[in-house]
Amino acid sequence: MDDQPPELDEAVEVSDLREKPSTASPIVRDIRRPLLTPRQRMRRLAVSGGSMLLALLILLAVAPSLRKGADSWLAGFVPTPTATLPPGAGRFYFIASVPNIQLFIDGRSISHLPRIGADPPLALARGQHRISWNAAPFLPQRCLLSVPFNPNDTCGVAIPVSTPLRQVSVAVSIFLLRESLTTLSADQQSAVVATIQHGLPDYASAIQPGDHYAFTQVGTQPLRGTLDFQLDTSNFGAGDACGLSPQPPYIVCNFTANPCAVCTMPPPILASAGMAVAPSSWYVITFVRLSYTISALNGQPLITNGPISAGGLAVQDYPILIALTWDGAVWHAQPLLGPGYDALLQRLNASAAFSPQPLFTSPYLADLGCAAMPDFIGPNVAINHYGSVSFVAGPNPADGCLAIVTVDTASGAQRAYYLYRFGGLVAVNDVAQRQQSLWPAASAHERQIAAAILSSGAPAP
């Protein structure tokens, strides 16, 4: 490795500097100094060396600073023992947050990202490693990761987990290869936002004479109601909301603590809820503000930007799950809404994907038509005395939401039905009207809509 000291290619030659005897007088001797035997010379050297060592010990004893320096000098000759790595410190799983990520470790391409619990983890040697990844059109990223962890690392702290592998529990560390709106260029960020806004659905429903809307208004002519979506970019560029967790699916998202306009949903979250994840899709949650428009049949608007509710408990920024794909030139957006995704959204709500759970009473990801219901039916609003309540949204969210409220009466439990549409609530049956006389009775057309919604599917939790 580059940071290892260079090896010495050849030994350093040491010259013999002792003076050679003169050849002019080979037999000349100093007769005043008797010759010593080898044993006498050894005894004299021993006495001299011992005297010098004794003097050195005395000097170190009376001079603490010299003693400290000697200790440091001697310590340099003692090898430092290598610390034992904690379990799993050198084994890693890298989780891709977007498709087509190419991972490089110390410049070497990793052709396949091992799957947690299915494939053996990647093993990294002790020391510092250069981690980089590319996922076009996202900007290339790189960081430093050490084994064991070093505070100077720039990849963040990997999370140690214990995961089953071939029926054996294995200690590993997991690391998230993060990608988000902020890791795109400014032009690409604008393109993504525009694509999402353009891809949001356009839902409309007919309003017949006698139907109710805007809380208290009653239609006197055929009208058209449209459910409008406006992408909320107030948190544009705020980053990502998801991070690592020591428990499966090893990812958890907190949109309250980490707000974002376009929040990456790593595939393990969706896969854990039973969704077939497309390998080419970047899954995100975006937040939209809901409103409605009431227009005459000739297109003349009567109400624009109508609030879905006048209360304060309903979802103001409604989350929508979207699949984004990049074809090499432009982005495409597919909102995951409607009956085909209702069961998936319910499983996501029941999973540990979101923490903490939202404070409002409706599910986090739910049917759009039911977004306003917490302002009408719940513990702290107008309709608050009931045994249980469930909501059903029709295939067309603009048709509204049907609330099924179980009411305890003297003759036993009965069901009250309420229909929400375009800012208003109506009582569909007699039980609902007796329970809460504040809400007007539904028109014949509204009862037809309620019956169609009821037959469209099972109530949402």
Stockholm file with secondary structure:
# STOCKHOLM 1.0

chainA/1-461         MDDQPPELDEAVEVSDLREKPSTASPIVRDIRRPLLTPRQRMRRLAVSGGSMLLALLILLAVAPSLRKGADSWLAGFVPTPTATLPPGAGRFYFIASVPNIQLFIDGRSISHLPRIGADPPLALARGQHRISWNAAPFLPQRCLLSVPFNPNDTCGVAIPVSTPLRQVSVAVSIFLLRESLTTLSADQQSAVVATIQHGLPDYASAIQPGDHYAFTQVGTQPLRGTLDFQLDTSNFGAGDACGLSPQPPYIVCNFTANPCAVCTMPPPILASAGMAVAPSSWYVITFVRLSYTISALNGQPLITNGPISAGGLAVQDYPILIALTWDGAVWHAQPLLGPGYDALLQRLNASAAFSPQPLFTSPYLADLGCAAMPDFIGPNVAINHYGSVSFVAGPNPADGCLAIVTVDTASGAQRAYYLYRFGGLVAVNDVAQRQQSLWPAASAHERQIAAAILSSGAPAP
#=GR chainA/1-461 SS CTTSCCCCSSCCCCCCCCCCCCSSCTTCCCTTSCCCCHHHHHHHHHHHHHHHHHHHHHHHHHCHHHHHHHHHHHHTTSCCCCCCCCTTTTEEEEEESSTTCEEEETTEEESSCCCTTTSCCEECCSEEEEEEEECTTSCCEEEEEEESCCTTCSSCCCEEEEEEETTEEEEEEEEEECCCGGGSCHHHHHHHHHHHHHHSCCEEEEECTTCEETTTEECSSCEEEEEEEEECCTTTTCCCCEEECSSTTSEEECTTTSCCSEEECCHHHHHHTTCCCCTTCEEEEEEEEEEEEEEETTSCEEEEEEESCSSSSSCSSEEEEEEEEECSSCEEEEECCSHHHHHHHHHHHHSSSBSSCCSSSSCSSCCGGGTTGGGTBSTTSSBCCCSEEEEEECSSGGGCEEEEEEEEETTEEEEEEEEEETTEEEECSHHHHHHCTTSCBCCHHHHHHHHHHHHHSCCBC
#=GC SS_cons         CTTSCCCCSSCCCCCCCCCCCCSSCTTCCCTTSCCCCHHHHHHHHHHHHHHHHHHHHHHHHHCHHHHHHHHHHHHTTSCCCCCCCCTTTTEEEEEESSTTCEEEETTEEESSCCCTTTSCCEECCSEEEEEEEECTTSCCEEEEEEESCCTTCSSCCCEEEEEEETTEEEEEEEEEECCCGGGSCHHHHHHHHHHHHHHSCCEEEEECTTCEETTTEECSSCEEEEEEEEECCTTTTCCCCEEECSSTTSEEECTTTSCCSEEECCHHHHHHTTCCCCTTCEEEEEEEEEEEEEEETTSCEEEEEEESCSSSSSCSSEEEEEEEEECSSCEEEEECCSHHHHHHHHHHHHSSSBSSCCSSSSCSSCCGGGTTGGGTBSTTSSBCCCSEEEEEECSSGGGCEEEEEEEEETTEEEEEEEEEETTEEEECSHHHHHHCTTSCBCCHHHHHHHHHHHHHSCCBC
//
